Every structure is written in C-alpha cells, then in structure tokens.
Amino acid sequence: MLKNISLGMAILINVLIICLWDFLSYILSRNIGQKHVNYRNFPYRAYKYEHKGKFYTENFDIDKWYKLLPIKYNRLGLNSKKISEADIPKLKTYLTYTCRSEFCNIVNCLYFLFAITMNIPYLGFIIGVIAVTINIPFILANRYVRFFLLNEFVKKRKERQILDYIEENNPDKYDLDNF
C-alpha cells in the first residue's frame, strides 16, 4: 500500500494512520464490555514475578518517572489520598479504568504489525518500533497503579471482614426488637 510512494508522503500517511488508530483504540477501550477488562483475567491479572509492584520499582525505577507521564486515558488523577479515601466499589471502578487504559495501549502496540506489512521493510520496522516504544511506558504505568489499587482493595476487604466479625460476635450489642 505505502511501498510505492515517496518517503515523506509515507511518513505523513503513517502519522495520520497512527492518530486514527489511537483514536479508534480509545473508542474501543471505552466501549468494551466489563467482562473483557477484568483485573483478574489475562492479560491484566497480577503475576507472581510482579510481587506487589516491586518488579516495576526495582527494574524500571517507575516510581521516579511515573509522575512525569501525562494522564492519557482517564481523568481520575489517581493519587494515594484519593485511593485511600475510596470505598470498595470505587476501587473496582478504578481497577477497570486502569485495565481499559492498558487495553488501549496494547491495541496501539499492534500498529507495529500494520506498519511492517504496509510499508517498505526498514520504514515499517522503524515506525512500528516507535509506536511500541511510545506505548510501553503507559502499559507499565497502568500495571504499577493497579498494584496500589489492589493493595488498597485487599486492605479494605480485610477491614470489612474484621468489622463484620466484630458485629456478629460482640456480646455488648443489644437488639431492641427483642425487648
């Protein structure tokens, strides 16, 4: 398709296609069903090697450069205060947002295949690598934030279980309907 045109025109067309691809992946990620972006399913679930986010802080120093990334696909602006104040349903919503954002970036990485097949080999490879390189930091950032959310989710769930246990087994609790 783009193999028989000049280099400048091929680059311009690729930039336009990447913009359209990014927009369509954004629309797709916003309209995809809840069951497809579950934090417990592949590819979003936490793996043992990630170990509560330590993998990202030790290997990528993500805690240093994460705050420099723009908030690309959601308007949440997640910070530790907002996460700690959220209840369990809100945390599930935040988890879904991070999964959707990660899905969008994974779809954007698939542009690599399109670029290789539609362009001359060296140009397709270079443009594909650039597209993947741009999206990888956002994928890593979404996984990093997801560990904060999952840790808070587990903490709130344990607190809820303790409160439920105390309410069930508290001998000082009086039921006024019995009198």
C-alpha positions in Angstrom: 0.0 0.0 0.0 2.6 2.6 1.1 5.5 0.8 -0.7 5.3 2.8 -3.9 5.2 6.4 -2.6 7.9 8.8 -1.5 9.4 8.6 1.9 8.0 11.9 3.1 4.5 11.0 2.0 4.7 7.5 3.6 5.8 9.1 6.9 2.9 11.6 6.7 0.4 8.9 5.9 1.7 6.7 8.8 1.4 9.6 11.2 -2.2 10.2 10.1 -3.0 6.4 10.4 -1.4 6.3 13.9 -3.6 9.2 15.0 -6.7 7.5 13.6 -5.6 4.1 15.1 -5.1 5.7 18.5 -8.5 7.4 18.4 -10.2 4.1 17.4 -8.4 2.2 20.1 -9.5 4.8 22.6 -13.2 4.5 21.5 -12.9 0.7 21.6 -11.4 0.7 25.1 -14.2 2.9 26.3 -17.0 0.8 24.8 -15.6 -2.7 25.5 -17.6 -4.8 28.0 -16.8 -5.1 31.6 -16.1 -8.8 31.3 -13.2 -8.1 28.9 -11.4 -5.8 31.2 -11.5 -7.7 34.4 -8.4 -7.2 36.6 -8.5 -10.9 37.4 -8.2 -12.2 33.8 -5.4 -12.3 31.3 -3.6 -10.0 30.4 -4.4 -7.8 33.4 -4.1 -10.1 36.4 -1.1 -9.7 38.7 1.6 -12.3 38.2 3.9 -13.7 40.9 7.0 -12.2 39.4 5.5 -8.7 39.8 5.2 -9.2 43.6 3.0 -6.2 44.6 4.7 -3.8 42.2 8.3 -4.4 43.4 9.2 -5.7 39.9 8.4 -2.2 38.4 10.2 -0.2 41.1 13.3 -2.4 41.1 13.7 -3.0 37.3 12.3 0.2 35.8 12.6 2.8 38.6 9.0 3.6 37.7 8.4 5.5 40.9 10.8 8.2 39.7 9.3 8.7 36.2 5.7 7.8 36.7 4.6 11.2 37.9 6.1 12.7 34.7 3.7 10.8 32.4 0.5 12.6 31.3 -2.8 11.1 32.4 -3.6 9.8 29.0 -6.9 8.0 29.0 -8.7 8.8 32.2 -9.5 11.9 34.2 -9.0 10.2 37.6 -5.7 11.7 38.5 -5.2 8.8 41.0 -3.1 9.7 44.0 -2.6 8.0 47.3 -5.1 10.2 49.1 -7.8 9.6 46.5 -7.2 5.8 46.6 -7.2 5.6 50.4 -10.5 7.5 50.6 -12.2 5.3 48.1 -14.6 2.5 49.0 -14.5 -1.0 47.5 -16.9 -0.3 44.6 -15.0 2.9 43.7 -11.7 0.9 43.8 -13.2 -1.7 41.4 -14.1 1.2 39.1 -10.6 2.5 39.2 -9.3 -1.0 38.5 -11.5 -1.2 35.5 -10.2 2.1 34.2 -6.6 1.0 34.5 -7.4 -2.2 32.6 -9.2 -0.2 29.9 -6.2 2.1 29.6 -3.8 -0.8 29.4 -6.0 -2.4 26.7 -5.9 0.8 24.7 -2.1 0.9 24.8 -1.8 -2.8 23.9 -4.0 -2.2 20.8 -1.8 0.8 19.9 1.2 -1.5 20.1 -0.4 -3.7 17.4 0.2 -0.9 14.9 3.7 -2.5 14.6 2.2 -5.3 12.6 0.3 -2.9 10.4 3.4 -0.8 9.8 5.5 -3.7 8.8 3.0 -5.1 6.3 2.1 -1.8 4.7 5.4 0.0 4.4 8.8 -0.8 2.9 10.6 -3.0 5.4 13.0 -0.6 7.1 10.4 2.2 7.4 7.7 -0.1 8.7 10.1 -1.5 11.3 11.2 1.9 12.5 7.7 3.3 12.7 6.4 0.1 14.4 9.2 0.3 17.0 8.4 4.0 17.6 4.7 3.1 18.1 5.6 0.3 20.6 8.2 2.4 22.4 5.7 5.2 23.0 3.0 2.9 24.4 5.2 0.7 26.7 5.6 3.4 29.5 1.9 3.8 29.7 1.4 0.0 29.9 3.9 -0.2 32.7 2.4 2.8 34.5 -1.1 1.2 34.4 0.2 -2.0 35.9 2.1 0.0 38.6 -1.0 1.9 39.6 -3.0 -1.3 39.6 -0.8 -2.7 42.4 -1.6 0.3 44.5 -5.3 -0.2 43.9 -5.1 -4.0 44.5 -3.2 -3.4 47.8 -5.8 -0.9 49.0 -8.6 -3.2 47.8 -7.2 -6.1 49.8 -6.7 -3.8 52.9 -10.3 -2.5 52.7 -11.7 -6.1 52.3 -9.8 -7.2 55.4 -11.1 -4.2 57.3 -14.6 -5.1 56.3 -14.2 -8.7 57.3 -12.9 -7.6 60.7 -15.9 -5.2 61.2 -18.3 -7.9 60.2 -16.8 -10.4 62.6 -16.9 -7.8 65.4 -20.6 -7.1 64.7 -21.5 -10.8 64.7 -19.6 -11.7 67.9 -20.0 -8.7 70.0 -21.8 -9.6 73.3 -22.5 -6.0 74.2 -24.7 -5.5 71.1 -28.4 -5.2 72.0 -31.2 -5.9 69.7 -34.0 -3.5 70.7 -36.6 -5.6 68.8 -36.3 -8.4 71.4 -37.5 -6.2 74.3 
